[in-house]
């Protein structure tokens, strides 16, 4: 049985690994990514999603946008609506157009973030019917305000979370269900997350706080036995995946897919009727 508050995901959308991957934006000092290895790791990621029961749609690689494999940043998908993001990096804004087409056949209502707002999907964490929106170098207050307004119009709650330590909010926090959060660094002490039962990842291994609950499993990045053990100790079934090449360009597990909840009558819900 799924913990309370975890939507049953039915589908995921991913995007292929571009040949231009090594030109992606990065703050890491880990060397250039190897595309062949990245493609193999991406394939294993897709297979893991399928093993968790998801139908995976793979969009073609977008060679014009080196960071486009990190599809999560282009949109926020919910059980009631989809919101097209406006990425904080100018070079990434063109990525959104292809995602709009993919989502238009899946959602009745598609909203969007507009100028001067900026918003990356990686800054948005859903916990039941509430969304935490990270204020980062990629998501500004106007973007967070616009997203909050849209979400509230569909019956959701929303609140901002200040973070200076991480590129994206979900780089340092993941929701697993019930009251369980995986957190690292400054987010472990954030008042916004004070009520949760925290699985705290050592600050030196903060990268491994980015994991994703997919139905009956938790996908974790390979490389931290301690983080893996902490999650498994709570009773979660863990799938470990190699992420070395994506880590070189600031990418984590959640970045590589848009995970959609189950459908209601063939389309995603557009009224405030609760999560699937």
N, C-alpha and C positions, 0 to 999 in steps of 0.2 A: 504493500500500500504506500502511495506517495505521502510524504509529510504534508500537513495542511499548508495551503498557500502556494504550492508548486503546480503551475498549470501543466496539463498533459500536452506536451509538444507533439505535433503530428507531422510537421514538415520543416525542412530547412532549405535555405537558399545559400549557395556558395558561389564564388567566382574563381575562375582559373588563375593559375600563377603566371604572371606576364614575364616575357623575356627581359623586360626592363626592371625586374625586381631589385637588382642591385643599385638602382638609382633612387630607391625609396628614402623617405625622410627618416632620419635616425639620430638619437642622442647616445646610442650605445657605442662602446669602443670594443666591439667583438669581431671586427673584420667584415668583409663582404659576404653576403649570403650566396650559397651554391644553389643555383636554380634546380639542378637535377635532384639534389637532396631535398630541397623545398617541395618539389612536386611529389616526391615519394612520401614525405611527411604529410602533405595535404591529402594525398590519396588515403593514407591510414586514418586521418581525421574523418574523412567522409565515410569510410567503412565503419568507424566507431559510431557515428551518428546513425547509420543504417542499422547497426547491431542494437542500438537503443530504441529501434522501432520507428525512426523517422524516414519519410520519403524525401529524398534529397534532389533538389533541382540545381544543376551546375550550369551557371552562365559562362559564356566564353571569356577568356582572359581579355582584359582591356589594356592593350599595349601603350596607349597614350597616358596611362595613369599607373605609375610603378607601385603605388600603395593600394591599388584597387582590390587586391585579394582580401584586404581587411574590410569586408563588406558591411560589417556591423555598424561602422561609423556613418553610413549613408542614410539610415532610417531608424525609427523606433517603431516596432510592431507590437500590437496589443491584441486582445481578444475582441476589441470594439472598433479599432481604427488603426491606420498606419500614418505615421508622420514622417515626411521627407526631411532630412537634416540639411543643414548648411554648414559643411565642415569648416573648422577654424583655419585650416591651411588652404590658402588660395589655390594651390596646385591640385587640390583634391576635389574641388567643387564640381568639376565635370563628371565625376564618378556617379553623381546622383541621377543623371538622366536615364542611364540604363536600368537603374533600380526602379525608377518610377514605372517603367513599362512592365517590369516583372511583377510589381505589386498591384498594378491596375486590374489585372485579371483575378486577383485574389481578394480585394477589398472593395466594398461599395463606396466607402468614404476614405479619401486620402487628403491629409492636411499637409502643410509645409511651414518650415521656418523661413522667415524673410529677413532681408537686410534692414537694419544693421545687426541683427542677431546672428550669432554663430553657435552651432551645436554639433557635436560628434556623438553618435550613438553609443560609443564606448563610455560616455559620461552618464549614462542613464541606467539605473539599477531598479528593477521592479521587485517589490515585496508585496505579495497579494495585490490589493487594489491601490497601492501607494507607490509613487515613483520618486526616488532620490536622484537629484540632478547635480552632478559635480560642476563646480565653478573652477575651471582650469584654464590653461593657455589656449585650449581649443574651444571651450564653451564659455561664452560671456553671459553677463547677467541678463541682457536683453534676450538672448537665445533661450535661457532658462525660463524667463518670464513668459515668452511666447509658448514654449512647450507646456508650462504649467497651466496656462489659460486653455489650451486645446484639451489637455488631459482632463481638466475639471469639467469642461463642457460635455465630456463623455462619462462623467460620474466617477472619475479617479481622483485621488489625492496626489499632491506633489509638494516637494520641499527642496530647497537648495542645500548643498553640502560644500563647504570650503575645503579645498585641498591644494597644497603647494608641492607636495612630495612626489606625486604621481602624474604621469602624462594624462591618464584618464582616471576617472573615479573607479572604474572596474579593474584598473591595473592593481588596485590595492584592497578591493573588497568584492566578495561573491556571496550570493544568497543561496542556501541549500534547501531551505524549507523549514517549517515550524519557526523556531526562533534562532536557527543556526546561521551564523555568518562566518565566513573565512575572512580574516582581516590582517593587515600588516601595517607597520609604520604608524604615522600620525592618525590614521583612521581607526586604529584600535582604541584611541582615547576620544574619538569624536562624540560629542554629546548627542548627535543625531542617531547614533547607533547604541546608545546607552542601555536600552532595554533588551538587547539581543544577547544570546548565549554565544560567545565568541570563540572561534578556533583561531588562535593567534599564531601567525607565521613569524618566525624570527625575522627581524628587520633586514638582516643580511641576505635573506632569501625571499625578499618581498615579491619577486616576480611570480612565485608559486602561489600567491594569494589569488591570482586570476585562474579560476577553474569554473566549470559549468556543470550544473545539474541538468541531466537530460533523462527525464523519466526515471527509470530505476537505477541509474548510474551517475557517478560523478567523474567527469573527465578532468585529469590533472596532467600538468606538464612533467615530463621525466626530468630527474635531476635533484630532487629533494626528497630523500627518504623520510625525513622528519615530518614534512608537510603531508605527505601521502599517509603516513602512519597516524597522524592526528585526525585526519578525515576518516580513515578506515575505522579508527577507534570509536567513532560515533555510530558505527553500524552501516556506513555507506559502502556500496559496491563501487570500487575504484577502477577506472580504466586509465592507464598511464600512456601518454603519447609523447613522442619526440617532437620538440619545438625549436631546436637549436637555430635553424636558419631563419625562422620568423622572429626569434628573439633578437637577432642581429639588427633588425629594422623595427624594433619597439613593438612587435606584435605578440599578442597572447592568444589563448584558446578561444575566448569569447569573440575576439575580433574577426574570426574566420567564417562566421556564419550569421545569418538572420534566422532565428528559431521561432517558428510560428505556432501558436496554440491551435487546438483542434477546431474544426469548423462547425458552425451551427446552421444546418440546412444548406450546406454547400458554399456559403460565404462567411467571412468573418464578421462577427457581431458589430453592429453600428449603433446600438442603443445601450443605455446604462442598465444592462441586465445581468451583470456579473461575469466573472471569468468562466471559461469552459471547465 
